[in-house]
Amino acid sequence: MSARTAGVLGIAALLLACSDPDRAKLSPFFLWGMRPGMQLDSIEQFLIRQDNVPWAKCEDLGSGVRRCERHTSWIWGRLEALAGPDGRVLYLSFAPDKSEYGTGRDVIFDKQVDVMAQQWARTRKVRMDPHGVNEANPRGIAEFSTARGRWKVLLTFDGRLCTGTSRPCLALIQLLDWRAAQGYALMTVPPL
């Protein structure tokens, strides 16, 4: 095989791998600018650029797995990340503080998630399943996932409506590498 043929085949293989989100090193799903697959240190640098605050608490969970958390100031809530032994983030979640409901900031967060969800939906080979969550039934967990389910976003709605709307308001958003972190995902809807 000539060097040119090998080069063309190498580029074709690279393009094929890049076109399949299930094989990508980074999740096609993101929260503000953070996504599973990034290094935990990169997530912390993003947070410092946002409001000059690093992780508040990090703990080792064993086997090289590390969990970090902090509160956010731009939308008050709790952000959590779980990283594997190589430092790559496997799980990322955000839960808006319940004090945000009724302030109008819940609507701001809802609109931010809408913009992100529109971008997720345009990703090649991504599916969305509302699992019955809608305005008439504002409780449950909706899901975005790549075709073979490696990368997922779980959107948990607990029955609250966003301020001044008939739209269900998000109680928890979880982005994860399903193969590596599915046991860590919270799969129940919290009580009101």
N, C-alpha and C positions, 0 to 999 in steps of 0.2 A: 504494500500500500504506500502510495507516495505521501510526502509530507503535506502536500496541498489537500489531498483527499482526507487525510487524518485531521487536518485543521478544519475543513468544512464539516466533517462528521462531529468533531468536538463542539463547534459552534451550534450545530443543529441540536445536539444533545443538551447543551446549555439552554438554548431557547425553549426546548420542550420542557425541561425541568422548571424554567421560570414561568411558563404558561399554566402550570398546574399548582394552584395555591396549596394543595395538600402536601406538596413536596417542598414548598418554600421554607426557608429558615426563619422567616418572620411571618407572623399572622397577617392576613389581609385586613383584620379587624383592629381598630385602634380606639383608644379613649384619649381624647385631646391630642396627644402626640405620642402617646405611649402604647406599646403593643407587645403581646407575648412574643418571645423570640429575641427581644432586645436584651442586652446585658443589664443586670440590676443597677450597676453603677451609672449607666446611661439614663435609666429612669430617674435616679436620684438627681443627676445633673439637670434633667428637664424640670424637676420639681424646684430645684434651687433657682433656676431661671424664672420660674413662675412667681415665687413669693419669698425667695431667699431662705427657705427652710428645708433642711435635709430630712431624712427619715427620723422619726421620733424614737422608734424602737425597732431593733432587729434581734432575732433570736435564731439559734441553730436548732433545727428539728431532728437532727441525726442524719447519717448517711450523706452529709454534705449539703443537705437541703436547708435553705435559709428563708425565713419569713420576716418581712419588714412592713411597718405600717406608720401612718401619720394622718393627721387631720389636714384638710385643705381649706384654704381661705377664700378662694374665688367662688366656689359653691361650697358652703360649709358641709363637711361630711368626712367619712373615713375611707382612706385609700389603703389597700393592702396588696402586697406582691409576694409571690413565692418563687424562689429561684432554685434551680437544680445545682448539682455539684460544679458544673462548668460556669455558673453565674448567669446562665440564660433564664429569663423569666418564663415560667410555665403557666402562671396564674396571676391575674390582675383583677381586682374588684374595687368598686366604689359604691358606697351606700350614703346617699344624702342624709344629713341629720334630720330627724323628724321635726326639728324646730323650723326647717325651711318651708314646710307645708303651710300654706296660707299667707306667706310673705310676698309671693310673686317671684321669688328667686327659684321656686320649684318650676315655674313656667320657663324661666331662662334656661335651666338645666334640660328641661324637656325639649326645648327648641334646639339646644346643642346636640342632644342625642338624635333628634330627627335628622339634622344635617349629616351627622356621622352615619346613621342608618341608611340614608340615601346613597352615600358613597359606598358603604358596604354592599348594598344591593346591586350596584353597578359592577362589582368585581366579578370576573369570569368564574363560572362554575360555583356560584354561591347560592344557597337556597335559604328561604325564610319560612318558618313555620310558627304562626301565632299561637298554636295549641289552644285555640278557643278564646284567647284574650282579645277583648274589644270593648267598645264603650258600654255595651249592655252587660258585659261580664268583665269587670276591671280587676279580676284576681287570677293569677296564674303565672306561668313562665313561658315567655315567647323565646324563640331561638333562631339565630342565624348560624349557618355552618357551611363549611366547604363541602364539596361533592361527596367525599368519602369520610367526612366528619372529623378530620384531625383538628382543625381550628374551629372553635365555637364562641359565640356570644350568647349568654343567657340573660334575659331581661325579666326581672321579677317585679310583678305588680301586686300590691297588697290590698287593693280595693279603694285606695285614696284617689280622688280626682285632683288634677292640678288646679290651682287657684283660678276661680272664675271661668272654668271650662268644663266640658263634659268628657274630657280625655283622661284615661287612667294615667296616674303619675308613677314614675319608676321608683321602686324602693331599693333595688340593688341591680347593678350591672356587673357581670362576670365575663371576662375574656380569658380563654384558656387553650392550651395545647391538650386536647381531650385525652390523647393516649397517655400523656405523662401526669396529668393532674385531675382526672375525672373524680377520683376519690376525695378530692379537696373541695369540689364544687358543692355549693349549698343548693339542694334540690327541693326544698320545701318553701312554701309561701308563709311569711311571718304573719302573725295575727295583727289586726289593726291596732 
